[in-house]
Amino acid sequence: MYQNSQALPSHLQKMIFEMELRGYAPHTQSHYLGHLRLLEKHTNKSALQITPDELRQYLHDRIKSGIGYSSITISCSAFKLFFNKVLDYNWSDDVIIRPKRPKSLPHVLSKDEILSITDQVRNLKHKMILLTTYSSGLRISETLNLRISDIDSVAMLIRVNHGKGNKDRLTILSHENLKMLRLYWKRYRPTDLLFPGPIEGKPMSTKTPQRAFLVARKKAGITKPVTIHTLRHSFGTHLLENNTDLRTIQVLMGHSNIASTSIYLNLSTKHLSSVKSPLDGCGSFA
């Protein structure tokens, strides 16, 4: 993955070797290495010299600074691999402490809100990235790594290669999105990657569509604290509201655990409002 890995310090080269040996996805390798570098920058010393107390203090500082749960938990996974597998320190969970997942529910967008956002995107490539992400329930990294060969217009399916956990899966292809993708292809004529970046053969940076989403959200007057990942949560919620069963949603979204999918039971106001209270039907109390 790293063209110039030989230029890195030996302990980071060993980290890359360990990740490659375990078959970690390229973006996971990049994140893990990035978190090790952040640790070194924060402490102003090599990761080889970090003590257990210094690592605990670093994690505490990150939490107090308001860094999100996702970033903290990724850094903990990176540190467990580096310190316990690469360096064989066998530090316990009392050293590399993973915080509890917050219980707050993610926001979702209605279909009208999503369309109002995409209507504000003038760049056709960026618009198609957002529409494909929503209509197929993809993570943005999965969208940007799609290849033309992954689009099956006969079966109306999209193949996701090396998704989270380095797993492949199939998800649905929207008929409306396929029409738009054909218009997009006629204009841009991609030959391999569906949404290629400025460097030939390389996917676009996730920052580009994320920025396009936030700008369009402001123009659309959407004040909810939503991000491009909200499109994926909205996909799952809208499927549930269309009476798709949880197991099917789990498969389409690539969740390892059904508990991750069950969150959409809480996000679907239509689903919740359809449930009757046991008090109803007991007669009038007036």
N, C-alpha and C positions, 0 to 999 in steps of 0.2 A: 504493500500500500504506500509506504513512504519511500519516495525515490531517493531521498538523501538521508536515509536512516543511519548510514555509516557516520554521518557528521554529528549525530546525537551522542550524549554521554552513554557509557556502557550500560548503566542501570536502566536507562530508557530504551536502549536497544533490546535488553532482556525482557522488558515489559512488552514491547512490540512482538517479540518472538513468542511470548506466552499467549498473547491475544490471538496471534495468527494460528498457533498450535490448537487453540480451542475453537477456532472457526468463527471468531467474533466478526460481526459485520463491519465494514469500513467506517461507517459513521460512529459506531460504538467505540472502535479503536481510537478514533479522533477525539471523542468526548473524554475517554478515560485518560489519554495522554494529556489533554488540555487541563484536566483537573489536577494531575500531578504537577504540571508546570505552575498552576495557580498556587498550589501549596508551597512550592519552592520560592515563588516570588513573594508570597506573604511572609514567609519565615526568613527569607534571604539566606537560605542554605540549601544544600543538596538534600533530596528526599532520603538519601542514605543516612543522613545525620539527624533526622527527625526523631525525637523521643516520644513515648506514649503521651506524656503530659502536653507536649507541644501540639500533637495531633488533636487531642481533645480540645485544647484551647482554640485551635484553628476552626474546628467544626462549630464550637460555641460562637466564635466571632461571626462566622458565616450565617448562623441562624439569627443572631441578634441584628445583623445588618439587613434582614428582611429577605434574604435569598429564598426562592421558592422551594417547596418540598422536593419537587422533581430533581432540581439541580443538586440538592443536598444528598438525596438517595443515590444519584449517579456517582457522586464523588465518593460515597461510602463503598459502593461496589468496586470502584477503581482502587481504592485504598486496600480493601480486603484482598484483591488480586495481587497487588504489588507487594504489600508488606507480608502477607501470609503465604503466598505462593511463589512469587519471584524471590523474595528475601528470606522466606521460611521463618518469619518471626513468630507466627502463631499468636498474634495479639487477639485478645478476646473481644466480645461484643461490648465490654465495659470500656474498651479503648476506642474502637471504631463504632461509635454509637449512632445507630440509624434512628432518627426521630419518628414519632408516630405520625401516620398519615392524617392530615387534617380532615375533618368530617364535613366541611363545607361542600355544597353541591356546585358543579360547574354551571355556567349560564348556557342557555340555548337561544337560537334565533328562530323565528317563525319563517315559513317559506317566503312570505312577502318581504320580510326584512332581508333575507339572503338575496332575493332578486333585486331589491333596492340597492344593495351594496354592489352587486356585480354590474348593475346598470351604470354605475359611476366609473367603472373601469374602462378606459378608452383603448388600452393596449390589448389586442385580441389574444395574444399569448397569455398574458396575465389573467385575463377574464376566463380563458379555458382552463387554466391551472386551478382557479377557485371553483369553477363549476364542476370539474372532474373530481376534485377533492371532496366536495359536498355530495355529489350525486352517486359516488361509489364508496363513500365512507373511508377515505384514505387518510393516512398521516401525510403531512406535506412532503416528507422525505420520500415516501413511497410514490407520490405523484411525480416528483421530479426525476425519479429513476425509472419511470415507465418507458418502455420501448414500443415502437410501432407494432412489433410482433406480439406484444402483450394484449393487444386489442382484438378480441374475437367478435366480429360483427355478425357472425352467423349464430353462435350460441348466446350472443349478447352478454358476454362475460369479460372481465378484465383479470389478467393473471398478475398477481403481485409476487415478485421474486425477492427473496431475502428481506422480508419484512422484519418487524420487531422480533427478536429472538432468532433471527436468521431463518425464519420459516416462510415457506411459500404458501399462497392461498389463492382462491378465486373469489371475486366479488362481482356484483352486478354492473352492467353497462346500461346506462339510461339511453332510451331511444332519442330523446331530445338532445342529450349530450353528444350522441354519435353524429347527429346532423350538424351540430356546431363544430365537432372535431373534423368533419370532412371539409367544411368551409375553412377551418384553420389550416388544414393540410394543404389545400389548394394555394393558400397565400404564402405559407412558410416553407413548404416542401421539406420537412424533416426526413432524414434518411435512416436514422437508427433510433436515437433517443427522441421521444415524442416532444419533449420540451427542452431542447439542448441549451446549454449556457453559452457564454461568449467564447469559452475555450473549447475547441473542437473535441468531441468525444467525451466531454465532461458535463455532468448535470449542472443546472443552474444552482446558485447559492440559495438557501432557504430564506435569506434576508430579503431578497428581491420581492417575492410574492407576499411575504409578511408585511413589508412596507406598503405594497400596493393595496393590501387588504385594509390596513389601518387608515390610509389616506381616503379610500373609498368609503369606509365606515363613517368617517367624519363628514364627508360630503353628503352622505345619505341621512345624516342627522341621528344616527344610532348612538345612544349614550351608554348602552350596556357595556361593562368592562369585558369585551369579548376579543378573542384573537383568532387567527386563522384555524387553530385547532378546534375552535367552537363549531366549525363547519362539520367536523367529524362527529362531535357530540350531537349536533342537530340531526345528522343523518340517522343515528341510532334511535333518537327520540321519535323522529317522524316515521320510521319503520314500525316502531311499536304502536304508534297512533293509527297506523294503517293495518293493524292487527297481525303483524308479522310476529311469530313466536320468538321467545328469547334465545332459544338454541340456534335458530337460523341467523339471528342478528349476531350472535357470538361468532359463528363460523365466518360470516361475511366480514366482520371487523377484525378477526384474527385475535380475539381475546383468549388467553390461555385458561382463564378462570371465569366461570359463569358469573361470579360475584362482580366482576368488572362490568358486565353487561347489565346486571340487575339495577345498576344506578339509574338506568333510563326509566325504570318504574317510578322513580321519585321525580324525574324531570318532566314526565308527560302529564301535563295538567288535564288533557283530554281523558287519559286513562284513569287518573285519580278521581276526576269529577264524575266519571261514569259509575263509580262504586256507590252503592246505597248504604246509608247508615242503618244499623239494625233497629233503630228507633222508628224509622219510616215503615209504614205498613202496619203499625201497631194500633192504628186508630187515631182519632183526634183527641187532643188533650185540652183544647180550648173550651 
